[in-house]
Amino acid sequence: MSGFPSTFISILVMILCASCGMYIKYPTQKPNTPWRIITYNDSIEFAQHKKHHVIDSAYAHQSNNWYFPGNTSFKYPARNLAAGTNELSFTFYLSNGHKRKITERLFMVSDSIPIQVRIEDHIKVPHDEKAFTQGLLYWNKLLYESTGLRGESTLRIINPVNGQVLKKQALPDSVFSEGIALYDNALHSLTWKDSLLFKFDWDLIKLATQPYPKEGWGLTTIDNKLLASDGTDRLYYLHKNNYQVDSSFQVFNHLGPVYYLNELEYIHNRIWANVLGKDVIVIIDPATGQVVAEIDVAPCINRKANPQLGALNGIAYNEDQQTVYLTGKNWPFMLVWRPSFFVK
């Protein structure tokens, strides 16, 4: 073959492929991109170069599922994919007894741009600026807060009206405390890289110490299940007995996966998560992983006037008063906000 020009070989391969096989008709691949891009509510269309034969069946290797189109083409719903990069592999069995295999990479994004939500009327409540806030929740008309750093990690009970610290429980010097959540009438507290989860009662009396299999970031309760983040684009449902991962899903918007998901709170059937490194909270549909809205907190905190402010990292919801509490690492205040609407 060394005597043949490379262009001739390329043309020959294209002719052979066109005469014998299947291809992805939609979505098309844009120039200089390593994958095809498709949206959540779209479909991937597989077609034959020459429509001479019916596709009797199609086997999806990635999901071990069979499909029986009985047509000359086949559509595969994108909602079967995960957000981000997907490695697809299908084997098609044709009516002439032949089979054809296609392997392709697709990148699945949301089909809608998130709604941009503004924080309008809000007040500020004092907050201990020495608190390296990692998690926040509202329980029994009080705020509960976890603070981090080794040797400084604590759990606190706070008066939500004036920000006064009513009680403080130090955690072992060896751990770095992270997110907290209320589950089964107990406070569950994650640690960052210590592979531990603590359980406390309403008065910060420790009930148990459990092993935790992942890096701990944020934690919340959704439909009587614990949901955790680990700083990636995935959220994890935990088993109620051993806190192992039961299942997970990716979070994505119209541009692709959303990384650095941190503090979590479940509000009005949506997951609120701050994005570490940004003054942004994303609102996520837990059924799909799609980001349906974004809240820009930056205009409310004025980092130029407050250069000491650390990362946004505290979200709590008072259901009785329909108010949201927002704070962050070493913030001297909490924002108290009653949204004019919630994303449905």
C-alpha positions as YAML, in Angstrom:
chain: A
units: angstrom
residues:
- id: 1
  name: MET
  ca: [0.00, 0.00, 0.00]
- id: 2
  name: SER
  ca: [3.00, 2.32, 0.32]
- id: 3
  name: GLY
  ca: [2.79, 3.10, -3.40]
- id: 4
  name: PHE
  ca: [-0.70, 4.60, -3.16]
- id: 5
  name: PRO
  ca: [-1.24, 8.30, -2.28]
- id: 6
  name: SER
  ca: [-2.88, 8.87, 1.09]
- id: 7
  name: THR
  ca: [-5.70, 10.84, -0.55]
- id: 8
  name: PHE
  ca: [-6.55, 7.81, -2.70]
- id: 9
  name: ILE
  ca: [-6.68, 5.60, 0.40]
- id: 10
  name: SER
  ca: [-9.00, 8.07, 2.16]
- id: 11
  name: ILE
  ca: [-11.34, 8.17, -0.83]
- id: 12
  name: LEU
  ca: [-11.33, 4.36, -1.03]
- id: 13
  name: VAL
  ca: [-12.27, 4.06, 2.65]
- id: 14
  name: MET
  ca: [-15.12, 6.56, 2.19]
- id: 15
  name: ILE
  ca: [-16.46, 4.61, -0.82]
- id: 16
  name: LEU
  ca: [-16.30, 1.30, 1.04]
- id: 17
  name: CYS
  ca: [-18.08, 2.77, 4.09]
- id: 18
  name: ALA
  ca: [-20.74, 4.36, 1.94]
- id: 19
  name: SER
  ca: [-21.48, 1.12, 0.13]
- id: 20
  name: CYS
  ca: [-21.75, -1.09, 3.17]
- id: 21
  name: GLY
  ca: [-22.89, 0.69, 6.28]
- id: 22
  name: MET
  ca: [-24.79, 2.85, 8.66]
- id: 23
  name: TYR
  ca: [-24.01, 6.39, 9.74]
- id: 24
  name: ILE
  ca: [-25.33, 9.05, 12.10]
- id: 25
  name: LYS
  ca: [-27.47, 11.38, 10.02]
- id: 26
  name: TYR
  ca: [-28.27, 13.69, 12.92]
- id: 27
  name: PRO
  ca: [-26.70, 15.46, 14.73]
- id: 28
  name: THR
  ca: [-23.97, 16.41, 12.30]
- id: 29
  name: GLN
  ca: [-20.45, 16.99, 13.54]
- id: 30
  name: LYS
  ca: [-19.25, 20.56, 13.37]
- id: 31
  name: PRO
  ca: [-15.73, 21.25, 12.05]
- id: 32
  name: ASN
  ca: [-12.87, 21.15, 14.57]
- id: 33
  name: THR
  ca: [-14.95, 19.54, 17.31]
- id: 34
  name: PRO
  ca: [-14.18, 16.11, 18.84]
- id: 35
  name: TRP
  ca: [-17.85, 15.16, 19.19]
- id: 36
  name: ARG
  ca: [-21.37, 15.76, 17.98]
- id: 37
  name: ILE
  ca: [-23.56, 17.98, 20.17]
- id: 38
  name: ILE
  ca: [-27.17, 17.09, 20.94]
- id: 39
  name: THR
  ca: [-29.81, 18.48, 23.31]
- id: 40
  name: TYR
  ca: [-31.83, 16.67, 25.95]
- id: 41
  name: ASN
  ca: [-35.17, 16.60, 24.10]
- id: 42
  name: ASP
  ca: [-33.67, 15.69, 20.73]
- id: 43
  name: SER
  ca: [-32.98, 12.32, 19.08]
- id: 44
  name: ILE
  ca: [-30.01, 10.72, 17.36]
- id: 45
  name: GLU
  ca: [-30.94, 9.51, 13.88]
- id: 46
  name: PHE
  ca: [-29.09, 6.53, 12.43]
- id: 47
  name: ALA
  ca: [-29.48, 5.93, 8.70]
- id: 48
  name: GLN
  ca: [-28.13, 3.75, 5.90]
- id: 49
  name: HIS
  ca: [-26.00, 5.13, 3.10]
- id: 50
  name: LYS
  ca: [-28.24, 3.22, 0.74]
- id: 51
  name: LYS
  ca: [-31.70, 2.44, 2.06]
- id: 52
  name: HIS
  ca: [-31.97, -1.04, 0.59]
- id: 53
  name: HIS
  ca: [-32.61, -2.97, 3.79]
- id: 54
  name: VAL
  ca: [-34.84, -2.78, 6.86]
- id: 55
  name: ILE
  ca: [-33.19, -2.56, 10.28]
- id: 56
  name: ASP
  ca: [-34.62, -5.60, 12.03]
- id: 57
  name: SER
  ca: [-33.02, -4.86, 15.38]
- id: 58
  name: ALA
  ca: [-30.51, -2.58, 17.09]
- id: 59
  name: TYR
  ca: [-28.45, -3.42, 20.17]
- id: 60
  name: ALA
  ca: [-27.22, -0.57, 22.40]
- id: 61
  name: HIS
  ca: [-23.98, -1.81, 23.99]
- id: 62
  name: GLN
  ca: [-23.82, 1.01, 26.56]
- id: 63
  name: SER
  ca: [-27.20, 0.11, 28.09]
- id: 64
  name: ASN
  ca: [-27.59, -3.57, 27.07]
- id: 65
  name: ASN
  ca: [-30.96, -2.75, 25.48]
- id: 66
  name: TRP
  ca: [-32.52, -4.06, 22.27]
- id: 67
  name: TYR
  ca: [-34.67, -2.03, 19.85]
- id: 68
  name: PHE
  ca: [-36.74, -3.25, 16.90]
- id: 69
  name: PRO
  ca: [-37.30, -0.37, 14.49]
- id: 70
  name: GLY
  ca: [-38.53, -2.35, 11.44]
- id: 71
  name: ASN
  ca: [-37.53, 0.59, 9.25]
- id: 72
  name: THR
  ca: [-34.63, 1.78, 7.13]
- id: 73
  name: SER
  ca: [-33.56, 4.25, 9.82]
- id: 74
  name: PHE
  ca: [-33.59, 4.42, 13.64]
- id: 75
  name: LYS
  ca: [-33.99, 7.23, 16.17]
- id: 76
  name: TYR
  ca: [-32.51, 7.00, 19.67]
- id: 77
  name: PRO
  ca: [-33.83, 9.53, 22.27]
- id: 78
  name: ALA
  ca: [-31.12, 11.76, 23.71]
- id: 79
  name: ARG
  ca: [-32.86, 11.65, 27.10]
- id: 80
  name: ASN
  ca: [-31.38, 8.14, 27.40]
- id: 81
  name: LEU
  ca: [-27.93, 9.74, 27.56]
- id: 82
  name: ALA
  ca: [-26.12, 11.33, 30.46]
- id: 83
  name: ALA
  ca: [-25.09, 14.97, 30.45]
- id: 84
  name: GLY
  ca: [-21.73, 15.59, 28.87]
- id: 85
  name: THR
  ca: [-19.67, 13.15, 26.84]
- id: 86
  name: ASN
  ca: [-21.30, 9.84, 25.92]
- id: 87
  name: GLU
  ca: [-19.56, 6.93, 24.22]
- id: 88
  name: LEU
  ca: [-22.25, 5.30, 22.06]
- id: 89
  name: SER
  ca: [-21.92, 1.87, 20.48]
- id: 90
  name: PHE
  ca: [-24.72, 0.24, 18.46]
- id: 91
  name: THR
  ca: [-24.87, -2.96, 16.44]
- id: 92
  name: PHE
  ca: [-27.55, -2.99, 13.72]
- id: 93
  name: TYR
  ca: [-28.95, -6.22, 12.29]
- id: 94
  name: LEU
  ca: [-30.31, -5.78, 8.75]
- id: 95
  name: SER
  ca: [-32.95, -7.71, 6.84]
- id: 96
  name: ASN
  ca: [-30.32, -9.08, 4.41]
- id: 97
  name: GLY
  ca: [-28.62, -10.92, 7.29]
- id: 98
  name: HIS
  ca: [-25.72, -8.47, 7.64]
- id: 99
  name: LYS
  ca: [-24.84, -6.52, 10.75]
- id: 100
  name: ARG
  ca: [-23.19, -3.14, 11.11]
- id: 101
  name: LYS
  ca: [-21.58, -1.56, 14.20]
- id: 102
  name: ILE
  ca: [-21.27, 2.16, 14.90]
- id: 103
  name: THR
  ca: [-19.20, 3.69, 17.71]
- id: 104
  name: GLU
  ca: [-19.46, 7.44, 18.23]
- id: 105
  name: ARG
  ca: [-18.96, 10.18, 20.86]
- id: 106
  name: LEU
  ca: [-21.75, 12.65, 21.56]
- id: 107
  name: PHE
  ca: [-21.91, 15.57, 23.96]
- id: 108
  name: MET
  ca: [-25.37, 16.11, 25.43]
- id: 109
  name: VAL
  ca: [-26.39, 19.59, 26.62]
- id: 110
  name: SER
  ca: [-29.64, 21.20, 27.82]
- id: 111
  name: ASP
  ca: [-32.08, 22.45, 25.20]
- id: 112
  name: SER
  ca: [-32.88, 25.64, 27.12]
- id: 113
  name: ILE
  ca: [-30.93, 28.53, 28.60]
- id: 114
  name: PRO
  ca: [-31.41, 28.81, 32.39]
- id: 115
  name: ILE
  ca: [-33.70, 31.56, 33.63]
- id: 116
  name: GLN
  ca: [-31.70, 34.40, 35.18]
- id: 117
  name: VAL
  ca: [-33.07, 35.23, 38.65]
- id: 118
  name: ARG
  ca: [-32.30, 38.49, 40.45]
- id: 119
  name: ILE
  ca: [-32.24, 38.90, 44.21]
- id: 120
  name: GLU
  ca: [-34.47, 41.90, 44.76]
- id: 121
  name: ASP
  ca: [-35.76, 42.84, 48.21]
- id: 122
  name: HIS
  ca: [-33.47, 41.40, 50.87]
- id: 123
  name: ILE
  ca: [-32.08, 42.27, 54.29]
- id: 124
  name: LYS
  ca: [-28.76, 41.55, 55.95]
- id: 125
  name: VAL
  ca: [-28.41, 39.79, 59.29]
- id: 126
  name: PRO
  ca: [-25.10, 39.72, 61.21]
- id: 127
  name: HIS
  ca: [-22.92, 36.63, 60.80]
- id: 128
  name: ASP
  ca: [-19.70, 35.63, 62.55]
- id: 129
  name: GLU
  ca: [-16.99, 36.62, 60.05]
- id: 130
  name: LYS
  ca: [-14.61, 34.12, 61.67]
- id: 131
  name: ALA
  ca: [-16.91, 31.27, 60.58]
- id: 132
  name: PHE
  ca: [-15.50, 29.36, 57.60]
- id: 133
  name: THR
  ca: [-19.01, 28.38, 56.52]
- id: 134
  name: GLN
  ca: [-19.45, 24.99, 54.86]
- id: 135
  name: GLY
  ca: [-23.15, 24.27, 55.32]
- id: 136
  name: LEU
  ca: [-26.35, 25.91, 56.54]
- id: 137
  name: LEU
  ca: [-29.88, 24.71, 57.29]
- id: 138
  name: TYR
  ca: [-33.04, 25.85, 59.05]
- id: 139
  name: TRP
  ca: [-34.54, 23.53, 61.69]
- id: 140
  name: ASN
  ca: [-36.91, 24.10, 64.62]
- id: 141
  name: LYS
  ca: [-36.94, 27.88, 63.98]
- id: 142
  name: LEU
  ca: [-33.16, 28.01, 64.30]
- id: 143
  name: LEU
  ca: [-30.25, 28.04, 61.88]
- id: 144
  name: TYR
  ca: [-27.65, 25.28, 62.05]
- id: 145
  name: GLU
  ca: [-24.23, 25.92, 60.55]
- id: 146
  name: SER
  ca: [-21.12, 23.84, 59.92]
- id: 147
  name: THR
  ca: [-17.73, 25.54, 59.70]
- id: 148
  name: GLY
  ca: [-14.55, 24.04, 58.30]
- id: 149
  name: LEU
  ca: [-10.74, 24.01, 58.50]
- id: 150
  name: ARG
  ca: [-8.78, 21.48, 60.52]
- id: 151
  name: GLY
  ca: [-8.60, 22.43, 64.16]
- id: 152
  name: GLU
  ca: [-11.43, 24.95, 63.69]
- id: 153
  name: SER
  ca: [-14.36, 22.85, 62.47]
- id: 154
  name: THR
  ca: [-17.58, 23.36, 64.43]
- id: 155
  name: LEU
  ca: [-21.32, 22.90, 64.39]
- id: 156
  name: ARG
  ca: [-23.34, 25.89, 65.52]
- id: 157
  name: ILE
  ca: [-26.87, 26.89, 66.42]
- id: 158
  name: ILE
  ca: [-27.67, 30.46, 65.33]
- id: 159
  name: ASN
  ca: [-30.50, 32.86, 66.04]
- id: 160
  name: PRO
  ca: [-31.87, 33.58, 62.55]
- id: 161
  name: VAL
  ca: [-33.11, 37.05, 63.58]
- id: 162
  name: ASN
  ca: [-29.86, 38.58, 64.79]
- id: 163
  name: GLY
  ca: [-27.18, 36.04, 63.83]
- id: 164
  name: GLN
  ca: [-26.16, 35.39, 67.45]
- id: 165
  name: VAL
  ca: [-24.35, 32.07, 68.00]
- id: 166
  name: LEU
  ca: [-26.43, 30.30, 70.63]
- id: 167
  name: LYS
  ca: [-24.34, 27.14, 70.88]
- id: 168
  name: LYS
  ca: [-21.12, 25.87, 69.37]
- id: 169
  name: GLN
  ca: [-19.85, 22.29, 69.27]
- id: 170
  name: ALA
  ca: [-16.22, 21.74, 68.30]
- id: 171
  name: LEU
  ca: [-15.44, 18.79, 66.06]
- id: 172
  name: PRO
  ca: [-12.22, 16.73, 66.34]
- id: 173
  name: ASP
  ca: [-9.13, 18.73, 65.34]
- id: 174
  name: SER
  ca: [-8.26, 16.10, 62.75]
- id: 175
  name: VAL
  ca: [-11.37, 16.63, 60.59]
- id: 176
  name: PHE
  ca: [-12.43, 19.27, 58.09]
- id: 177
  name: SER
  ca: [-16.19, 19.72, 58.39]
- id: 178
  name: GLU
  ca: [-18.34, 20.17, 55.27]
- id: 179
  name: GLY
  ca: [-22.06, 20.13, 54.41]
- id: 180
  name: ILE
  ca: [-24.93, 19.33, 56.77]
- id: 181
  name: ALA
  ca: [-28.49, 18.07, 56.32]
- id: 182
  name: LEU
  ca: [-31.49, 17.09, 58.39]
- id: 183
  name: TYR
  ca: [-32.43, 13.44, 57.91]
- id: 184
  name: ASP
  ca: [-34.42, 11.03, 60.05]
- id: 185
  name: ASN
  ca: [-34.78, 13.73, 62.73]
- id: 186
  name: ALA
  ca: [-31.00, 14.01, 63.13]
- id: 187
  name: LEU
  ca: [-28.34, 16.37, 61.89]
- id: 188
  name: HIS
  ca: [-25.95, 14.68, 59.44]
- id: 189
  name: SER
  ca: [-22.55, 16.30, 59.01]
- id: 190
  name: LEU
  ca: [-20.03, 15.45, 56.28]
- id: 191
  name: THR
  ca: [-16.26, 15.72, 56.43]
- id: 192
  name: TRP
  ca: [-14.11, 16.69, 53.47]
- id: 193
  name: LYS
  ca: [-11.40, 14.03, 53.06]
- id: 194
  name: ASP
  ca: [-11.74, 12.21, 56.37]
- id: 195
  name: SER
  ca: [-14.15, 9.46, 55.21]
- id: 196
  name: LEU
  ca: [-16.47, 10.18, 58.14]
- id: 197
  name: LEU
  ca: [-20.08, 11.25, 58.64]
- id: 198
  name: PHE
  ca: [-21.33, 12.45, 62.03]
- id: 199
  name: LYS
  ca: [-24.87, 12.37, 63.38]
- id: 200
  name: PHE
  ca: [-26.08, 14.87, 66.01]
- id: 201
  name: ASP
  ca: [-29.38, 15.61, 67.72]
- id: 202
  name: TRP
  ca: [-31.09, 19.02, 67.79]
- id: 203
  name: ASP
  ca: [-28.87, 20.14, 70.72]
- id: 204
  name: LEU
  ca: [-25.60, 19.15, 68.98]
- id: 205
  name: ILE
  ca: [-25.12, 16.02, 71.07]
- id: 206
  name: LYS
  ca: [-23.31, 13.44, 68.94]
- id: 207
  name: LEU
  ca: [-25.33, 10.31, 68.25]
- id: 208
  name: ALA
  ca: [-23.03, 8.33, 65.95]
- id: 209
  name: THR
  ca: [-19.97, 8.33, 63.72]
- id: 210
  name: GLN
  ca: [-20.27, 6.52, 60.39]
- id: 211
  name: PRO
  ca: [-17.81, 5.76, 57.58]
- id: 212
  name: TYR
  ca: [-18.42, 7.80, 54.44]
- id: 213
  name: PRO
  ca: [-17.10, 6.53, 51.09]
- id: 214
  name: LYS
  ca: [-16.62, 9.78, 49.16]
- id: 215
  name: GLU
  ca: [-15.07, 13.20, 49.41]
- id: 216
  name: GLY
  ca: [-17.62, 15.29, 51.33]
- id: 217
  name: TRP
  ca: [-18.85, 18.66, 50.01]
- id: 218
  name: GLY
  ca: [-22.56, 19.51, 50.18]
- id: 219
  name: LEU
  ca: [-25.51, 17.60, 51.60]
- id: 220
  name: THR
  ca: [-29.30, 17.94, 51.59]
- id: 221
  name: THR
  ca: [-32.45, 15.84, 51.90]
- id: 222
  name: ILE
  ca: [-34.73, 15.22, 48.94]
- id: 223
  name: ASP
  ca: [-37.84, 13.02, 49.08]
- id: 224
  name: ASN
  ca: [-36.62, 11.38, 52.29]
- id: 225
  name: LYS
  ca: [-33.21, 10.60, 50.75]
- id: 226
  name: LEU
  ca: [-29.82, 12.11, 51.39]
- id: 227
  name: LEU
  ca: [-28.27, 13.81, 48.37]
- id: 228
  name: ALA
  ca: [-24.57, 14.72, 48.35]
- id: 229
  name: SER
  ca: [-22.10, 16.60, 46.19]
- id: 230
  name: ASP
  ca: [-18.36, 16.02, 45.82]
- id: 231
  name: GLY
  ca: [-17.27, 19.07, 43.82]
- id: 232
  name: THR
  ca: [-17.81, 17.45, 40.44]
- id: 233
  name: ASP
  ca: [-20.76, 17.74, 38.05]
- id: 234
  name: ARG
  ca: [-22.53, 14.80, 39.71]
- id: 235
  name: LEU
  ca: [-24.94, 14.55, 42.65]
- id: 236
  name: TYR
  ca: [-25.28, 11.32, 44.65]
- id: 237
  name: TYR
  ca: [-28.21, 9.66, 46.39]
- id: 238
  name: LEU
  ca: [-26.99, 7.84, 49.51]
- id: 239
  name: HIS
  ca: [-28.27, 4.61, 51.00]
- id: 240
  name: LYS
  ca: [-30.10, 5.30, 54.25]
- id: 241
  name: ASN
  ca: [-28.28, 2.60, 56.25]
- id: 242
  name: ASN
  ca: [-24.63, 2.73, 55.19]
- id: 243
  name: TYR
  ca: [-24.38, 6.02, 53.27]
- id: 244
  name: GLN
  ca: [-22.96, 4.23, 50.23]
- id: 245
  name: VAL
  ca: [-23.91, 5.68, 46.85]
- id: 246
  name: ASP
  ca: [-27.23, 4.29, 45.62]
- id: 247
  name: SER
  ca: [-27.30, 6.25, 42.37]
- id: 248
  name: SER
  ca: [-26.11, 9.49, 40.83]
- id: 249
  name: PHE
  ca: [-26.86, 11.93, 38.04]
- id: 250
  name: GLN
  ca: [-25.01, 14.64, 36.14]
- id: 251
  name: VAL
  ca: [-25.93, 18.31, 36.27]
- id: 252
  name: PHE
  ca: [-25.81, 20.25, 33.01]
- id: 253
  name: ASN
  ca: [-26.96, 23.40, 31.26]
- id: 254
  name: HIS
  ca: [-27.08, 24.60, 27.65]
- id: 255
  name: LEU
  ca: [-23.27, 24.66, 27.49]
- id: 256
  name: GLY
  ca: [-22.54, 21.28, 29.04]
- id: 257
  name: PRO
  ca: [-21.84, 19.82, 32.50]
- id: 258
  name: VAL
  ca: [-21.79, 22.17, 35.51]
- id: 259
  name: TYR
  ca: [-18.79, 21.46, 37.72]
- id: 260
  name: TYR
  ca: [-17.82, 22.44, 41.29]
- id: 261
  name: LEU
  ca: [-21.28, 21.84, 42.76]
- id: 262
  name: ASN
  ca: [-20.96, 22.50, 46.47]
- id: 263
  name: GLU
  ca: [-23.49, 23.46, 49.18]
- id: 264
  name: LEU
  ca: [-26.96, 21.99, 48.52]
- id: 265
  name: GLU
  ca: [-30.51, 22.85, 49.58]
- id: 266
  name: TYR
  ca: [-33.82, 21.37, 48.42]
- id: 267
  name: ILE
  ca: [-36.45, 24.08, 47.88]
- id: 268
  name: HIS
  ca: [-39.82, 23.79, 46.14]
- id: 269
  name: ASN
  ca: [-39.00, 20.55, 44.33]
- id: 270
  name: ARG
  ca: [-35.70, 21.92, 43.05]
- id: 271
  name: ILE
  ca: [-32.09, 21.52, 44.18]
- id: 272
  name: TRP
  ca: [-30.22, 24.74, 44.85]
- id: 273
  name: ALA
  ca: [-26.43, 24.48, 44.65]
- id: 274
  name: ASN
  ca: [-23.72, 27.06, 44.82]
- id: 275
  name: VAL
  ca: [-20.92, 26.77, 42.25]
- id: 276
  name: LEU
  ca: [-17.61, 27.00, 44.07]
- id: 277
  name: GLY
  ca: [-15.53, 29.92, 42.85]
- id: 278
  name: LYS
  ca: [-18.54, 31.85, 41.55]
- id: 279
  name: ASP
  ca: [-21.17, 34.02, 43.22]
- id: 280
  name: VAL
  ca: [-23.80, 31.92, 41.49]
- id: 281
  name: ILE
  ca: [-26.44, 29.50, 42.69]
- id: 282
  name: VAL
  ca: [-27.83, 27.04, 40.14]
- id: 283
  name: ILE
  ca: [-31.36, 25.66, 40.46]
- id: 284
  name: ILE
  ca: [-31.55, 22.06, 39.26]
- id: 285
  name: ASP
  ca: [-34.44, 19.82, 38.21]
- id: 286
  name: PRO
  ca: [-33.68, 16.58, 40.11]
- id: 287
  name: ALA
  ca: [-35.64, 14.51, 37.58]
- id: 288
  name: THR
  ca: [-33.32, 15.42, 34.70]
- id: 289
  name: GLY
  ca: [-30.23, 17.11, 36.10]
- id: 290
  name: GLN
  ca: [-30.95, 20.20, 34.00]
- id: 291
  name: VAL
  ca: [-30.12, 23.64, 35.37]
- id: 292
  name: VAL
  ca: [-33.40, 25.53, 34.98]
- id: 293
  name: ALA
  ca: [-32.34, 28.81, 36.60]
- id: 294
  name: GLU
  ca: [-29.32, 30.71, 37.89]
- id: 295
  name: ILE
  ca: [-29.15, 33.25, 40.72]
- id: 296
  name: ASP
  ca: [-26.41, 35.87, 40.57]
- id: 297
  name: VAL
  ca: [-25.53, 36.79, 44.16]
- id: 298
  name: ALA
  ca: [-22.67, 39.14, 43.22]
- id: 299
  name: PRO
  ca: [-24.70, 42.40, 43.13]
- id: 300
  name: CYS
  ca: [-25.78, 41.83, 46.76]
- id: 301
  name: ILE
  ca: [-22.36, 41.41, 48.31]
- id: 302
  name: ASN
  ca: [-20.10, 43.99, 46.56]
- id: 303
  name: ARG
  ca: [-16.72, 42.27, 46.74]
- id: 304
  name: LYS
  ca: [-14.86, 45.51, 45.99]
- id: 305
  name: ALA
  ca: [-16.19, 47.01, 49.21]
- id: 306
  name: ASN
  ca: [-15.77, 43.68, 51.06]
- id: 307
  name: PRO
  ca: [-12.51, 42.12, 49.80]
- id: 308
  name: GLN
  ca: [-12.32, 39.83, 52.84]
- id: 309
  name: LEU
  ca: [-15.36, 37.80, 51.77]
- id: 310
  name: GLY
  ca: [-14.65, 34.15, 51.02]
- id: 311
  name: ALA
  ca: [-16.65, 31.85, 48.78]
- id: 312
  name: LEU
  ca: [-20.43, 31.78, 48.76]
- id: 313
  name: ASN
  ca: [-21.17, 28.61, 50.69]
- id: 314
  name: GLY
  ca: [-24.37, 28.60, 52.73]
- id: 315
  name: ILE
  ca: [-27.99, 28.09, 51.67]
- id: 316
  name: ALA
  ca: [-30.88, 27.52, 54.09]
- id: 317
  name: TYR
  ca: [-34.65, 27.65, 53.59]
- id: 318
  name: ASN
  ca: [-37.33, 28.66, 56.09]
- id: 319
  name: GLU
  ca: [-40.45, 27.04, 54.65]
- id: 320
  name: ASP
  ca: [-42.82, 28.73, 57.11]
- id: 321
  name: GLN
  ca: [-41.78, 32.22, 56.06]
- id: 322
  name: GLN
  ca: [-40.73, 31.31, 52.50]
- id: 323
  name: THR
  ca: [-37.32, 32.91, 53.07]
- id: 324
  name: VAL
  ca: [-33.85, 31.89, 51.92]
- id: 325
  name: TYR
  ca: [-30.68, 32.53, 53.95]
- id: 326
  name: LEU
  ca: [-27.43, 32.94, 52.02]
- id: 327
  name: THR
  ca: [-23.94, 33.38, 53.42]
- id: 328
  name: GLY
  ca: [-20.35, 32.32, 52.82]
- id: 329
  name: LYS
  ca: [-16.92, 31.71, 54.24]
- id: 330
  name: ASN
  ca: [-15.97, 34.57, 56.60]
- id: 331
  name: TRP
  ca: [-18.94, 36.72, 55.61]
- id: 332
  name: PRO
  ca: [-19.93, 39.31, 58.26]
- id: 333
  name: PHE
  ca: [-23.56, 39.03, 57.17]
- id: 334
  name: MET
  ca: [-26.26, 36.69, 55.92]
- id: 335
  name: LEU
  ca: [-28.63, 37.68, 53.12]
- id: 336
  name: VAL
  ca: [-32.27, 37.01, 53.97]
- id: 337
  name: TRP
  ca: [-34.41, 36.92, 50.85]
- id: 338
  name: ARG
  ca: [-38.01, 36.08, 50.09]
- id: 339
  name: PRO
  ca: [-38.09, 35.30, 46.34]
- id: 340
  name: SER
  ca: [-41.04, 36.70, 44.44]
- id: 341
  name: PHE
  ca: [-41.32, 33.36, 42.66]
- id: 342
  name: PHE
  ca: [-39.81, 29.91, 42.70]
- id: 343
  name: VAL
  ca: [-38.87, 27.97, 39.57]
- id: 344
  name: LYS
  ca: [-41.47, 25.28, 38.98]
...
